[in-house]
């Protein structure tokens, strides 16, 4: 089956922006995407619960119902040159992250 990142999916630019922000404003930890914050919060409350939920759902959520082509390139021995794009096949599933803006704007002013 064709693989997909585990939802929710975010634009890669969120990670790039976070890397640039941390380079300019050294920070010990940074979470990118609202789902990361939710998982971090739940992990602090009950690591066993989060691990169980991820074990039940994560593998299934990383597969689509579309079969993977037999001649689809892989990156086992090196990068797949024809897959050097930022946006992929699942761009229609991307959601915005609302809390990332606060990390880069509100919290910086208080330091």
C-alpha positions in Angstrom: 0.0 0.0 0.0 1.0 3.6 -0.6 2.4 5.1 2.6 1.3 8.4 4.2 2.5 10.3 7.2 0.4 9.8 10.3 -2.3 12.5 10.5 -2.6 15.4 11.1 -0.3 16.5 8.3 1.4 19.9 8.4 3.2 21.9 5.8 7.0 21.3 5.8 7.5 25.0 6.0 6.4 24.8 9.7 9.4 22.8 10.5 11.7 25.0 8.5 10.3 28.1 10.3 10.8 26.4 13.6 14.5 25.5 12.8 15.1 29.1 11.7 13.4 30.5 14.8 15.5 28.3 17.2 18.7 29.2 15.3 17.9 32.9 16.0 16.4 32.3 19.5 18.1 29.4 21.2 15.5 27.2 22.8 16.0 23.8 24.5 12.8 22.2 23.2 10.4 23.1 20.5 7.3 21.3 19.4 6.0 21.8 15.9 2.3 21.4 15.2 -0.7 21.3 17.5 -0.8 17.5 17.5 2.8 17.4 19.0 1.6 19.6 21.9 -1.4 17.4 22.5 0.8 14.2 22.4 3.4 15.8 24.7 0.7 16.8 27.2 -0.9 13.3 27.1 2.5 11.7 27.4 3.2 13.6 30.6 -0.2 12.5 32.0 0.0 8.9 31.0 2.9 7.5 29.0 1.4 4.0 29.0 -1.9 5.3 27.6 -0.2 7.2 24.7 2.0 4.2 23.9 -1.0 2.0 23.8 -3.0 4.4 21.6 -0.1 4.8 19.2 0.4 1.1 19.0 -3.2 0.5 18.2 -3.6 3.3 15.6 -0.2 4.5 14.3 0.6 1.6 11.9 -2.8 1.6 10.3 -2.8 5.4 9.9 0.4 5.3 7.9 -1.1 3.3 5.1 -3.5 4.5 2.4 -6.0 2.3 0.6 -4.1 2.9 -2.6 -1.8 0.2 -3.8 1.8 1.2 -4.3 3.0 0.8 -7.9 5.4 -2.1 -8.5 7.8 0.3 -10.3 7.6 3.0 -7.7 11.1 4.2 -6.7 12.4 3.6 -3.2 15.1 5.3 -1.2 16.7 2.2 0.3 20.2 2.9 -1.1 19.9 6.6 -1.8 17.6 9.5 -2.3 14.9 9.1 -5.0 15.8 12.1 -7.3 12.3 12.3 -8.8 10.8 12.9 -5.4 12.7 16.2 -4.6 9.6 18.3 -4.1 8.3 20.1 -1.0 4.6 19.3 -1.5 3.5 15.8 -2.0 0.5 13.8 -2.9 -1.3 14.5 0.3 -1.3 18.3 0.2 -5.1 18.3 0.3 -4.9 16.8 3.9 -2.6 19.5 5.3 -4.0 21.5 8.2 -2.7 24.7 9.8 -1.1 24.8 13.2 -2.5 27.6 15.4 -0.1 27.4 18.4 3.2 27.6 16.5 2.7 31.4 16.0 2.5 31.9 19.8 5.8 30.0 20.4 7.6 32.3 17.9 6.0 35.6 18.9 4.5 35.8 22.3 7.1 33.7 24.2 10.1 35.4 22.6 9.0 38.8 24.0 8.9 37.5 27.5 12.5 36.2 27.4 
